[in-house]
Amino acid sequence: MDATVVLASRSPRRLDLLSRIGVVPLVDPPDIDESHRGGEEAVAYVERLAREKARVVSARHRAASRIVAADTTVEIDDEILGQPVDRDDAARMLRRLSARSHKVHTGVCVIVDQVPRSVVVSSMVRFVPVTDELLGWYLDTGEWQGKAGAYAIQGLGAALVEGVQGSYSNVVGLPLRQTADLLGVVPGPGVGTDD
């Protein structure tokens, strides 16, 4: 790709996902307030954060033709489960998700020539029953740290997941097909979006 792409994220997962569609961006994570606003629905929340991240980074890269930003959250019973603050909080989240389905929403914003375009993609994830033994094992891995909903489906957290309806890459943190569409990227032969 000739044009410079800047990823407004420090997530190694998003960087890896972009590489799967042939995009190797510069990385410039923004520093914004990611607090949830009272009464704000999960879909509006992730879209707002993605747009704010893209706007902040775009201001630092006027010459860059494309900025990519994203935000992912987990929602169950109309409650947003962000990143756990500690092990006890992670345990609470994982017990809540046990043997149930929940939604994973990712807001993606791409700015091209200073024009933002955004989309929110939602997937359904069903957890297996999380026994005390399974919970203790997963918490001991430490993988839950910094993960929305306290798990990483692309890692050891896959052991907690019974199935996914919708985009798998969305659950990882970046819906590839929709991101490729926003960027105007056509993945080459052998490059899949897994959606």
N, C-alpha and C positions, 0 to 999 in steps of 0.2 A: 504494500500500500504506500503510495507516494506521500500522502498527507500525514502530518504528525497527529497521533492520537495520544491524549493524556487521560490516564485513569485517576479519577479523584477518589482514591481509596488506598488503604494500606493492606487490604486483604490479599494474601497470597492465593486464595481460592479464586478470586475474581481475575487476578492476573493470569492464572493457569487457564481459566475458562476462556478468556479472550484469545489466548494463544491457540486454542483449539479451533478457532475460526480464522486463524491466520493474522491476528492483530497483536502486534508487540508494542505496547504503549510505553510512554514515559509514565512514571508514577509520581503523583503529587497529592498526598492526602490533605484534605482540608481540616481545619480545626473549627468546628461549629458546635453550638448547643444542640444536643440531640434529645432534649427533654420533650416528653409527650405533653401536649396541651390538653387540659381538661375538656372532655366531651369530643375530642378528636377521634374519629374512627380509624381503624388500623390502616385501611387503604389510603385514606387522605394523609395519614401520618408518614407512611413510607414514601409517598409521592412528594410531599413537601420537603422531606429531608434530602431526597435525591436531587430535587431541583435546587435547594439551597447549596448543597455540596458542589454541584456543577457550576452554579453562579460564582461562588467564591473562587474556585480554581480557574474558571474562565477569565476572571479579572487579572489573573497572574500570567496568562498565556494568550495574549491577544493574537499572536501570530499563529497559534495552533488552530487547525481547522476543525478539529473534533475533540470534545470533552465528553467523557463517559463517567457518570456517577450512579451509585445505586445504594439502596438501603433495604434490609430484609428484617422482617419481624415474624413472630409466631403469634397466632391468635386462637384462643379457645374460650368458648362461652362469652364472646364479646370482650375478653380481656387480652391486652397485649402482654406477651411474655418477652421481655427484652433479654439482655445479657444478665446472668445471675451475679449478684454482688459477692457471694461466697458459697462455700460448699453446701451449707444448710439451705440457701435459696435455690441452688441447683437441684437439690434433693426434692424440695417442695414442687418445683416445676415438673420434674420427671415423674413424680408420683401423680401429679395432676393429668399428665399426658398418657399415663399408663392405660392400655387396653381401650383407648379412645382415638377418635379422629380429630385432627386440628388443621387449621389453615396456615400456610406459609405464604406471605405476601412479599414481593420484591418490587420496589419502585425503581425504575430506571429512567434517567434523564440524559439525553445526548444533546449537546449544543454544537451546532454546525453554523459557522459564519455568524456567531452571536445570537442565533435563533434556537431557543430551547424546545425540544420535543420530548414528551415523557409518556410512559406507560406503566401500569401496574399489572403484574402477573400473579395469579394465585394458584396454589396447588393444595391438594388435600393429602395429608400424611396420616397413616394409621399406625399406632404403636402396638407392640405386643404387650401382654401383661408384664409389668416391670416388678419382678420379685425383689425381696430385700437383698438376695444374693447378687442378682443382676445389677441392681442399683449400686450396691457397695463396690462391685467390680468397676462399673463405669465411672463412678465418682473418683475412685483411686487412680484412674488413668489421667485425670486432670484435663482431658480433652474438652470438657464442658466450659472451661474458662473462655470468656470472650465470645460465646456463641449464643445467638438468640434462641430461647427455648431450652438452653443448656445441653444441646447435642449437636454433633456434626455428622450428617448423614453420609458424607463422603469418607468418613473415617471409621473409627470403632463404633460410633453411634449407629451405624447401619445395623448392629445387633439388636437395637431397640425398635427397629422399623419393620412392620409387617408388609406395608405396601404404600405406593404413591400413585395418586391420580393427578395427571397433569404433568407439567414440566419438572423433571428431576433436577436439571441444572438450576432452575428457579430455587429449589430447596437448598441447593449448595450456596446460592447467593447471587446468581446472575442468569436470567433466562436467555439462553443463547440465541434462539431463533428471533425473538423480538429485538434483542440488542443488535443482532446482525442487520435486521430490517432498518432500525433507526440509524445505524452507521452507514447503510448503503453497501454493506459487504456481502458478496456472494461467496460462500465457502467453496473452496476448491474440491476436486475429487478426493475422496477418503477423509474429508473433514466433515464431521457430523455435529449436529446441534443436540442430539439425543432427545429431542422433544417430539 
